[in-house]
């Protein structure tokens, strides 16, 4: 769905958002999980993504999310929070299954096959 329709497609538009979406941590937390969900295990979407940006950015994002989730400081902080923040729904763990993170990491790091 994200690659079909009039050009530029939804996926292309997401990849062409202003620079802030690729540099500001709050905006990255919104955009990158969307791109991961749209492209994971879909070679056609990955090819479109690679025309606009490096998949290494998404792989690094997955690694960073996994590291943050595994840190004891983060777990303690999460337990101490009595209410959720407005962007919690954007967190990768709320939008993409945790058990697929390793697979997604490999998918986005894997070189395109001819």
C-alpha positions as CSV (number, residue, x, y, z in Angstrom):
1,X,0.0,0.0,0.0
2,X,2.7,2.5,0.9
3,X,4.5,2.1,-2.5
4,X,1.4,2.1,-4.8
5,X,-0.7,4.9,-6.1
6,X,0.3,8.3,-7.5
7,X,4.0,9.2,-7.4
8,X,5.6,10.2,-5.2
9,X,4.2,7.3,-3.1
10,X,3.5,7.5,0.6
11,X,6.8,5.7,1.3
12,X,8.7,8.2,-0.9
13,X,7.1,11.1,0.8
14,X,8.1,9.7,4.2
15,X,11.7,9.4,3.0
16,X,11.6,12.9,1.8
17,X,10.4,14.6,5.0
18,X,12.4,17.6,6.2
19,X,15.8,17.0,7.7
20,X,14.5,17.5,11.2
21,X,12.7,14.1,11.0
22,X,16.1,12.5,10.5
23,X,18.0,14.5,13.1
24,X,15.6,15.4,16.0
25,X,15.2,12.5,18.5
26,X,11.5,13.1,19.1
27,X,10.8,13.1,15.3
28,X,13.0,10.1,14.7
29,X,10.9,8.2,17.2
30,X,7.9,8.9,15.0
31,X,9.4,8.4,11.6
32,X,11.8,5.5,11.9
33,X,9.3,2.9,13.4
34,X,6.9,3.8,10.6
35,X,9.6,3.1,8.0
36,X,10.6,-0.1,9.7
37,X,7.0,-1.3,9.7
38,X,6.5,-0.3,6.1
39,X,9.7,-1.9,4.8
40,X,10.5,-4.9,7.0
41,X,10.6,-8.2,4.9
42,X,9.4,-6.3,1.8
43,X,12.3,-6.1,-0.7
44,X,10.4,-3.7,-3.0
45,X,9.8,-1.2,-0.3
46,X,13.4,-1.6,0.9
47,X,14.6,-0.7,-2.6
48,X,12.5,2.4,-2.6
49,X,13.8,3.3,0.8
50,X,17.4,2.9,-0.3
51,X,16.9,5.3,-3.1
52,X,16.2,8.0,-0.6
53,X,18.2,7.0,2.5
54,X,20.5,4.4,4.0
55,X,19.0,1.4,5.7
56,X,21.9,1.6,8.1
57,X,20.0,4.4,9.8
58,X,17.1,2.1,10.6
59,X,19.4,-0.7,11.7
60,X,21.2,1.7,14.1
61,X,17.8,2.8,15.4
62,X,16.8,-0.8,16.1
63,X,20.1,-1.4,17.9
64,X,19.7,1.8,19.9
65,X,16.2,0.9,21.0
66,X,17.3,-2.6,22.0
67,X,20.2,-1.2,24.0
68,X,17.9,1.4,25.7
69,X,15.4,-1.3,26.5
70,X,18.0,-3.6,28.0
71,X,19.6,-0.9,30.2
72,X,18.8,-1.2,33.9
73,X,18.5,2.5,34.2
74,X,15.8,2.5,31.6
75,X,13.9,-0.3,33.3
76,X,14.0,1.6,36.6
77,X,12.9,4.8,34.9
78,X,10.0,3.0,33.3
79,X,8.9,1.5,36.6
80,X,9.0,4.9,38.3
81,X,6.9,6.6,35.7
82,X,3.3,6.7,37.0
83,X,1.8,8.0,33.7
84,X,2.8,7.4,30.1
85,X,4.1,10.3,28.0
86,X,2.2,11.3,24.9
87,X,4.8,9.8,22.6
88,X,4.8,6.3,24.2
89,X,2.6,5.0,21.4
90,X,5.4,6.0,19.0
91,X,8.0,3.8,20.7
92,X,9.3,1.0,18.5
93,X,8.3,-1.6,21.1
94,X,4.7,-0.4,20.8
95,X,4.7,-0.4,17.0
96,X,6.9,-3.3,16.0
97,X,7.1,-6.7,17.7
98,X,10.1,-7.0,20.0
99,X,10.8,-10.6,18.9
100,X,11.4,-9.4,15.3
101,X,14.0,-6.7,16.2
102,X,17.0,-9.0,15.5
103,X,15.5,-10.1,12.3
104,X,14.7,-6.5,11.2
105,X,18.3,-5.5,12.1
106,X,19.6,-8.2,9.8
107,X,17.1,-7.3,7.1
108,X,18.2,-3.7,7.0
109,X,21.9,-4.5,7.2
110,X,21.7,-7.1,4.4
111,X,23.0,-5.9,1.1
112,X,20.6,-5.9,-1.9
113,X,20.9,-9.1,-3.9
114,X,21.0,-8.9,-7.7
